[in-house]
């Protein structure tokens, strides 16, 4: 329930999580300004179509801005005067960080520093930012708890996300800016990212193309439906704690091969699978300890993987006009 109408700045608004968060906040009556650079890491058309959903709202404004440009970022803060900022803009993808690490440093670290600096300068009441389950690295303790050591990230992407957490802690300590980090665990739903496993598998299975399954399929993930994630993010925004980090994920880990089987059954098609060895930077299993998130955010994922997968497939067929034979 909305506490009071606020001006909230959301970066990465044309992204998967960004679009859904903006819709929720707009529906609850807030004034939202969205920033996104609409880069070509994946389909720009998909990002533009997400953006169309937001431009239908009278209480939404969009600026095509890259958060790497501190001057452009600060002008938006000066003009809009947001009370809170949600930073979801980032270069995503563990595997891509092996190919192009420099862009992760620019977007995820320099960009976030610009957000923090402008938040300090313009007296923002709270900064909320996307972290990732990737920060747990090859931690063998399961489930992953926010109190666990995260000093051994195994990808540059994870390094940048852990850096964000340390930067936020420092700004809270030095300038008393309230900060909340959100460690997302394998988020999925309609409008998802094409580089994510579910999107790739549905695309290839429907089109009878070969899918590569790494680590010989011996992966499990804390798959979490976007509506449950957004519940957690909105709760964090409304609570606006002094300085916190939360796991937002499922406390049940699902086998990757089980997810593929669900896709096969719902699409009535058999996957053409090429099993591969482990990939650099990949974590074998993720599972979220969400006891702290339950206590502080009343966070409790409710959507089972089979139902969420079916909703994603229905969206995919509709969006790409696929007719099953």
C-alpha positions as CSV (number, residue, x, y, z in Angstrom):
1,X,0.0,0.0,0.0
2,X,1.3,3.5,-0.9
3,X,2.5,5.5,2.1
4,X,2.7,8.8,0.3
5,X,3.2,10.0,-3.3
6,X,6.9,10.3,-4.1
7,X,9.2,11.3,-6.9
8,X,11.3,8.2,-7.6
9,X,14.1,7.9,-10.1
10,X,14.6,4.5,-11.7
11,X,17.6,3.8,-13.8
12,X,17.5,0.9,-16.2
13,X,13.8,1.4,-16.6
14,X,13.7,-0.3,-20.0
15,X,15.3,-3.4,-18.5
16,X,13.4,-6.5,-17.4
17,X,13.2,-5.8,-13.7
18,X,13.1,-2.0,-14.3
19,X,10.0,-2.1,-16.4
20,X,8.1,-4.2,-13.9
21,X,9.2,-2.1,-11.0
22,X,8.2,1.1,-12.8
23,X,4.7,-0.3,-13.6
24,X,4.1,-1.2,-9.9
25,X,5.2,2.2,-8.6
26,X,3.2,4.0,-11.3
27,X,0.1,2.0,-10.5
28,X,0.6,3.0,-6.9
29,X,0.5,6.7,-7.8
30,X,4.2,7.7,-7.7
31,X,5.8,10.1,-10.2
32,X,8.5,8.1,-11.9
33,X,11.4,9.3,-14.1
34,X,13.1,6.6,-15.9
35,X,16.7,6.6,-17.3
36,X,18.0,4.0,-19.8
37,X,20.7,4.1,-22.5
38,X,18.9,1.5,-24.6
39,X,22.2,-0.2,-25.4
40,X,22.6,-3.1,-27.8
41,X,23.7,-5.8,-25.4
42,X,20.5,-7.5,-26.4
43,X,17.5,-6.6,-28.6
44,X,16.9,-2.8,-28.5
45,X,13.4,-3.5,-30.0
46,X,12.5,-5.5,-26.9
47,X,13.7,-2.7,-24.7
48,X,11.7,-0.2,-26.7
49,X,8.6,-2.4,-26.5
50,X,9.0,-2.5,-22.7
51,X,9.3,1.2,-22.7
52,X,6.0,1.6,-24.6
53,X,4.2,0.0,-21.7
54,X,5.5,2.8,-19.4
55,X,5.0,5.7,-21.7
56,X,1.2,5.1,-21.5
57,X,1.4,6.5,-17.9
58,X,0.9,10.2,-17.4
59,X,3.1,10.1,-14.3
60,X,6.1,8.7,-16.2
61,X,8.9,10.6,-17.9
62,X,11.8,9.0,-19.8
63,X,15.3,10.2,-20.6
64,X,17.7,8.3,-22.8
65,X,20.8,8.8,-20.6
66,X,23.8,6.6,-19.9
67,X,24.7,6.8,-16.2
68,X,28.4,6.8,-17.1
69,X,27.8,10.5,-18.0
70,X,27.8,12.2,-14.6
71,X,26.8,15.6,-16.0
72,X,23.7,14.2,-17.6
73,X,22.8,12.3,-14.5
74,X,23.2,15.3,-12.2
75,X,21.0,17.5,-14.4
76,X,18.2,15.0,-14.1
77,X,18.6,15.0,-10.3
78,X,18.6,18.8,-10.3
79,X,15.5,19.1,-12.5
80,X,13.5,16.3,-11.1
81,X,14.6,16.4,-7.4
82,X,13.8,12.8,-6.6
83,X,13.2,11.7,-3.0
84,X,14.4,8.2,-3.7
85,X,16.6,6.5,-6.4
86,X,16.5,2.9,-7.6
87,X,19.6,2.0,-9.6
88,X,18.9,-1.0,-11.8
89,X,21.1,0.2,-14.7
90,X,24.0,-2.1,-15.1
91,X,25.9,-4.2,-17.6
92,X,24.4,-7.7,-16.9
93,X,25.6,-11.2,-17.6
94,X,28.3,-13.3,-16.0
95,X,29.6,-14.8,-19.2
96,X,29.7,-11.6,-21.2
97,X,31.9,-10.1,-18.4
98,X,34.6,-12.6,-19.5
99,X,34.6,-11.2,-23.0
100,X,34.2,-7.5,-22.3
101,X,35.2,-6.7,-18.7
102,X,35.9,-3.0,-19.3
103,X,32.2,-2.1,-19.9
104,X,31.3,-3.7,-16.5
105,X,33.8,-1.4,-14.7
106,X,32.4,1.7,-16.6
107,X,28.7,1.0,-16.2
108,X,28.5,-0.8,-12.9
109,X,31.1,1.0,-10.9
110,X,31.6,4.5,-12.5
111,X,27.9,4.7,-13.3
112,X,26.9,3.8,-9.8
113,X,29.4,6.3,-8.4
114,X,27.7,9.0,-10.4
115,X,24.3,8.0,-8.9
116,X,25.7,8.1,-5.4
117,X,27.4,11.4,-5.9
118,X,24.3,13.0,-7.2
119,X,22.2,11.5,-4.4
120,X,24.6,13.0,-1.9
121,X,24.5,16.4,-3.6
122,X,20.7,16.6,-3.9
123,X,19.9,15.1,-0.5
124,X,18.1,12.0,-1.7
125,X,16.4,10.2,1.1
126,X,17.2,6.6,0.0
127,X,19.2,4.8,-2.6
128,X,18.2,1.2,-3.6
129,X,20.5,-0.7,-5.9
130,X,20.7,-4.1,-7.7
131,X,23.3,-6.5,-6.4
132,X,23.4,-10.2,-7.4
133,X,23.6,-13.7,-6.0
134,X,26.8,-13.8,-8.0
135,X,28.6,-12.1,-5.2
136,X,28.6,-15.4,-3.3
137,X,31.0,-16.9,-5.8
138,X,32.0,-20.5,-5.2
139,X,30.8,-20.4,-1.6
140,X,30.0,-24.0,-0.7
141,X,27.9,-23.1,2.3
142,X,24.2,-23.4,1.3
143,X,21.8,-21.7,1.4
144,X,23.5,-18.3,0.8
145,X,23.1,-16.0,3.8
146,X,23.7,-12.2,3.7
147,X,26.1,-12.7,6.6
148,X,28.3,-15.1,4.6
149,X,31.7,-14.0,3.4
150,X,31.6,-12.7,-0.1
151,X,35.3,-12.0,-0.5
152,X,35.9,-14.4,-3.4
153,X,33.9,-13.4,-6.4
154,X,34.6,-15.6,-9.5
155,X,33.6,-13.2,-12.3
156,X,34.1,-9.6,-13.1
157,X,30.4,-9.1,-13.0
158,X,30.3,-10.3,-9.4
159,X,33.3,-8.1,-8.6
160,X,31.4,-5.0,-9.8
161,X,28.3,-6.0,-7.8
162,X,30.3,-6.5,-4.6
163,X,32.0,-3.2,-5.2
164,X,28.6,-1.5,-5.4
165,X,27.8,-2.9,-1.9
166,X,31.0,-1.5,-0.5
167,X,30.5,1.8,-2.2
168,X,27.0,2.1,-0.7
169,X,28.3,1.2,2.7
170,X,30.9,3.9,2.5
171,X,28.5,6.6,1.4
172,X,26.2,5.7,4.2
173,X,29.0,5.9,6.7
174,X,30.5,9.1,5.3
175,X,27.4,11.1,4.3
176,X,24.5,9.3,6.2
177,X,22.8,8.4,2.9
178,X,20.3,5.5,3.4
179,X,21.2,2.6,1.1
180,X,19.7,-0.8,0.4
181,X,21.3,-3.5,-1.7
182,X,19.2,-6.2,-3.3
183,X,20.9,-9.5,-4.2
184,X,18.7,-10.8,-7.0
185,X,18.6,-14.6,-7.6
186,X,17.8,-15.8,-11.2
187,X,14.8,-13.7,-11.9
188,X,12.4,-14.7,-14.7
189,X,9.0,-13.9,-16.3
190,X,7.4,-12.5,-19.4
191,X,9.6,-9.6,-21.0
192,X,12.7,-11.3,-19.6
193,X,16.3,-11.0,-21.0
194,X,17.2,-13.0,-24.1
195,X,20.6,-14.0,-22.6
196,X,18.9,-15.8,-19.7
197,X,18.6,-19.5,-19.7
198,X,14.9,-19.8,-19.7
199,X,14.5,-17.4,-22.6
200,X,17.2,-19.2,-24.7
201,X,15.8,-22.6,-23.9
202,X,12.2,-21.7,-24.8
203,X,13.3,-20.0,-28.0
204,X,15.4,-22.9,-29.2
205,X,13.0,-25.7,-28.1
206,X,10.1,-24.0,-29.8
207,X,12.2,-23.5,-32.9
208,X,13.7,-27.0,-32.7
209,X,17.3,-25.7,-32.4
210,X,20.1,-27.2,-30.4
211,X,20.5,-26.0,-26.8
212,X,23.9,-26.0,-25.0
213,X,23.6,-27.2,-21.5
214,X,26.7,-26.6,-19.4
215,X,28.2,-28.6,-16.6
216,X,26.4,-31.5,-18.1
217,X,23.1,-30.2,-16.7
218,X,24.3,-30.4,-13.1
219,X,23.1,-26.9,-12.2
220,X,20.4,-25.8,-9.9
221,X,19.1,-22.3,-9.4
222,X,17.0,-20.3,-7.1
223,X,14.5,-19.3,-9.9
224,X,12.4,-16.4,-8.7
225,X,9.3,-15.0,-10.5
226,X,9.4,-11.3,-11.1
227,X,6.2,-10.4,-9.3
228,X,7.7,-11.9,-6.1
229,X,10.9,-9.9,-6.7
230,X,9.0,-6.7,-7.2
231,X,7.1,-7.2,-3.9
232,X,10.5,-7.3,-2.2
233,X,11.9,-4.3,-3.9
234,X,8.8,-2.1,-3.2
235,X,8.9,-3.2,0.5
236,X,12.5,-2.1,0.6
237,X,11.7,1.3,-0.9
238,X,8.9,1.9,1.5
239,X,10.9,0.8,4.6
240,X,14.0,2.7,3.5
241,X,16.4,1.2,6.1
242,X,19.6,3.0,7.1
243,X,22.0,0.5,5.5
244,X,21.0,-3.0,4.5
245,X,21.6,-5.8,2.1
246,X,18.8,-8.4,1.4
247,X,18.6,-11.6,-0.6
248,X,15.6,-11.5,-3.0
249,X,15.3,-15.0,-4.3
250,X,13.6,-18.3,-3.7
251,X,14.5,-20.5,-0.8
252,X,14.0,-23.5,-3.0
253,X,16.6,-24.4,-5.6
254,X,15.4,-26.1,-8.8
255,X,17.3,-28.4,-11.1
256,X,18.1,-26.9,-14.5
257,X,17.1,-30.2,-16.2
258,X,13.7,-30.0,-14.4
259,X,13.1,-26.6,-15.9
260,X,13.9,-27.9,-19.4
261,X,11.5,-30.8,-18.9
262,X,8.7,-28.4,-17.9
263,X,9.4,-26.4,-21.1
264,X,9.3,-29.6,-23.2
265,X,6.0,-30.8,-21.6
266,X,4.2,-27.4,-22.0
267,X,5.5,-26.9,-25.6
268,X,5.0,-30.5,-26.5
269,X,8.4,-30.6,-28.1
270,X,11.6,-32.5,-27.3
271,X,14.8,-30.4,-26.6
272,X,17.8,-31.1,-28.8
273,X,20.5,-31.0,-26.1
274,X,24.3,-30.7,-26.4
275,X,25.8,-31.3,-23.0
276,X,29.0,-29.2,-22.3
277,X,31.5,-29.0,-19.6
278,X,31.5,-26.2,-16.9
279,X,31.9,-22.6,-18.1
280,X,34.3,-20.1,-16.5
281,X,32.5,-17.9,-13.9
282,X,29.5,-20.2,-13.5
283,X,28.3,-21.2,-10.0
284,X,27.0,-24.8,-9.8
285,X,24.1,-24.1,-7.4
286,X,22.3,-21.1,-5.9
287,X,19.8,-21.1,-3.1
288,X,18.7,-18.0,-1.1
289,X,18.5,-17.9,2.7
290,X,15.6,-15.4,3.0
291,X,14.9,-15.5,6.7
292,X,16.3,-11.9,7.1
293,X,14.3,-10.7,4.1
294,X,11.1,-12.3,5.5
295,X,11.6,-10.6,8.8
296,X,12.5,-7.1,7.6
297,X,10.6,-7.0,4.2
298,X,7.9,-9.6,4.7
299,X,9.3,-11.2,1.6
300,X,7.9,-14.6,0.7
301,X,8.1,-15.9,-2.9
302,X,4.8,-17.6,-3.9
303,X,5.1,-18.5,-7.6
304,X,6.0,-22.1,-8.4
305,X,8.5,-22.6,-11.2
306,X,6.1,-24.7,-13.4
307,X,3.5,-21.9,-13.3
308,X,6.0,-19.1,-13.9
309,X,7.5,-21.1,-16.8
310,X,4.2,-21.6,-18.4
311,X,3.4,-17.8,-18.1
312,X,6.7,-17.1,-19.7
313,X,6.1,-19.5,-22.6
314,X,2.6,-18.0,-23.2
315,X,4.1,-14.5,-23.4
316,X,6.9,-15.6,-25.7
317,X,4.5,-17.2,-28.2
318,X,2.3,-14.1,-28.1
319,X,5.2,-11.6,-28.4
320,X,6.9,-13.5,-31.3
321,X,3.6,-14.7,-32.8
322,X,4.5,-18.3,-32.6
323,X,1.8,-20.8,-33.4
324,X,2.5,-24.4,-32.3
325,X,1.7,-27.1,-34.8
